[in-house]
Amino acid sequence: MDHLDYDHVSHSSPDGMHDVSGVNVYPTPITLGEHVNIIYDGLLSRSGAQDVYLHAGFGFHDQWHGIKDLKMFRTGRGWEQTLQADDATRLNFCFKDGADHWDNNWGHNWSFEIHDGKQY
């Protein structure tokens, strides 16, 4: 399996979108039950991938469960896919193309805490 990685700089914006050089996730923070949109315009996209898949699951970084490979849709912003945050742990994901090249954020994947929505 070939892994293509790139370094990233983290940015957050006041509009509820989290951007990590080529990866946008919104809304952030993620609340249990919400639909989460992930936009990818990273290395695989810039390398000419014809198909990109979101490889996503829930749980802690080394114990993913509910893993899905979802084909992403090409849009004017990059490759997009939406999924529901239906597990109260963490949303973890990375990307692969149709030739089985991976972008896994230098082996760290992308990971977001999912909040239960309670206000204290």
C-alpha positions as CSV (number, residue, x, y, z in Angstrom):
1,M,0.0,0.0,0.0
2,D,1.4,3.4,-1.1
3,H,1.0,6.2,1.4
4,L,1.1,9.8,0.1
5,D,1.4,12.3,2.9
6,Y,1.8,16.1,3.3
7,D,2.6,18.4,6.2
8,H,-0.2,20.7,7.4
9,V,-0.9,23.9,9.2
10,S,-4.0,24.1,11.3
11,H,-6.5,27.0,10.8
12,S,-9.9,27.6,12.4
13,S,-12.4,30.1,11.3
14,P,-15.3,31.8,13.0
15,D,-17.8,30.3,10.5
16,G,-17.6,26.9,12.2
17,M,-15.3,25.4,9.6
18,H,-12.0,23.7,10.4
19,D,-9.3,23.8,7.7
20,V,-6.1,21.8,7.7
21,S,-4.3,22.5,4.4
22,G,-6.5,20.8,1.9
23,V,-9.0,19.4,4.4
24,N,-12.1,21.3,5.5
25,V,-14.6,19.9,8.0
26,Y,-17.8,21.6,9.1
27,P,-19.5,22.2,11.3
28,T,-16.9,22.3,14.0
29,P,-17.2,21.6,16.8
30,I,-19.0,18.4,15.9
31,T,-22.1,17.5,17.9
32,L,-23.5,14.0,18.2
33,G,-26.2,13.4,15.5
34,E,-25.0,16.2,13.2
35,H,-24.2,15.7,9.5
36,V,-20.6,16.5,8.9
37,N,-19.3,17.7,5.6
38,I,-15.7,16.9,4.7
39,I,-14.0,18.6,1.7
40,Y,-10.7,17.3,0.5
41,D,-8.4,19.1,-1.9
42,G,-5.1,17.6,-0.7
43,L,-2.2,15.8,-2.2
44,L,-4.2,13.0,-3.9
45,S,-6.5,15.6,-5.6
46,R,-3.5,17.7,-6.6
47,S,-1.8,14.6,-8.0
48,G,-4.6,14.0,-10.4
49,A,-6.7,11.3,-8.7
50,Q,-9.7,10.3,-10.7
51,D,-11.6,8.9,-7.7
52,V,-11.2,9.8,-4.0
53,Y,-12.6,7.8,-1.1
54,L,-13.2,9.0,2.5
55,H,-12.0,6.2,4.8
56,A,-13.8,7.0,8.1
57,G,-14.6,5.5,11.4
58,F,-15.3,6.3,15.0
59,G,-13.5,5.6,18.3
60,F,-10.1,6.3,19.7
61,H,-7.1,6.7,17.4
62,D,-6.0,3.1,17.6
63,Q,-9.5,1.5,18.0
64,W,-11.6,2.6,15.1
65,H,-15.0,0.9,14.6
66,G,-17.9,1.5,12.2
67,I,-15.3,1.9,9.4
68,K,-16.7,3.0,6.0
69,D,-15.1,3.8,2.6
70,L,-17.3,6.4,1.0
71,K,-16.8,7.6,-2.5
72,M,-16.4,11.3,-2.6
73,F,-17.9,13.7,-5.1
74,R,-15.9,16.2,-7.2
75,T,-17.1,19.7,-6.7
76,G,-15.7,23.2,-7.3
77,R,-14.2,23.1,-3.8
78,G,-12.5,19.7,-4.2
79,W,-13.9,16.2,-3.3
80,E,-16.8,16.2,-0.8
81,Q,-18.7,13.7,1.3
82,T,-21.2,14.0,4.2
83,L,-21.7,11.6,7.0
84,Q,-23.5,11.5,10.3
85,A,-21.7,11.8,13.6
86,D,-23.6,8.9,15.2
87,D,-21.0,7.9,17.8
88,A,-20.1,9.9,20.9
89,T,-16.4,9.3,20.7
90,R,-14.2,10.7,17.9
91,L,-14.6,10.9,14.1
92,N,-11.4,9.7,12.5
93,F,-10.6,9.7,8.8
94,C,-8.1,9.7,6.0
95,F,-8.3,9.5,2.2
96,K,-7.4,7.1,-0.6
97,D,-7.7,7.2,-4.4
98,G,-8.8,4.5,-6.8
99,A,-5.2,3.3,-7.3
100,D,-4.9,2.6,-3.5
101,H,-2.6,5.6,-2.8
102,W,-3.3,7.1,0.7
103,D,-3.2,10.5,2.3
104,N,-3.2,9.8,6.0
105,N,-1.8,13.0,7.4
106,W,1.7,11.6,8.0
107,G,0.3,8.5,9.7
108,H,-1.8,10.6,12.2
109,N,-5.1,10.6,10.2
110,W,-7.6,13.4,11.0
111,S,-9.5,13.1,14.2
112,F,-12.3,15.2,15.7
113,E,-14.0,14.9,19.1
114,I,-17.7,14.5,19.0
115,H,-19.6,16.5,21.6
116,D,-22.9,15.3,23.2
117,G,-24.5,18.7,22.8
118,K,-25.1,19.2,26.5
119,Q,-24.5,22.7,27.8
120,Y,-23.2,23.0,31.4
